Amino acid sequence: MELSTDEEFDELCFQFGLELDEVTSEKEQIEREQGLGKAKGASEDVEYKIDVPANRYDLLCIEGLTAQLGETLFNMLDEQVSS
């Protein structure tokens, strides 16, 4: 399974009770906060900002988040291969 759009990633987050707050980059953030032209040399890599609810303490660290998302993605791939 390949997540090809931000909407698909948002749907995956929703399945975990998470909310995709924003899709941005370091450059976009600097330009928004400090104005155009201030972000020279800033990264244009995509950043996903995810809101994690307090009741999902297992997802509050990057290790827990990647473990849960990775397990789910693996299970989804396994189901696709089996069918």
C-alpha positions, 0 to 999 in steps of 0.5 A: 500500500502506498499513501500517495496523497495527503488525504489518504494520510489524513484518513489513516490518521483518522483511523487511529483517532488522530487529526492531521493538523497541517501539511507544511514545510520549514520554508512555508512556516518561516515565510508565513511568520516572518514574511516572504524572502526570509526563508532563504536556505530553509528546507522545503521537505514536507512536514506533517503536523499531527494532533495526538489526543491525551488518551492515546499516551502510546502515541505521544512519542515517535517510537510509539507512533511509528510502531502503531502506524507501521503495524497497521500498514503491514496488516493492511498490506498483508490483507491485500496480498491474501485476497 
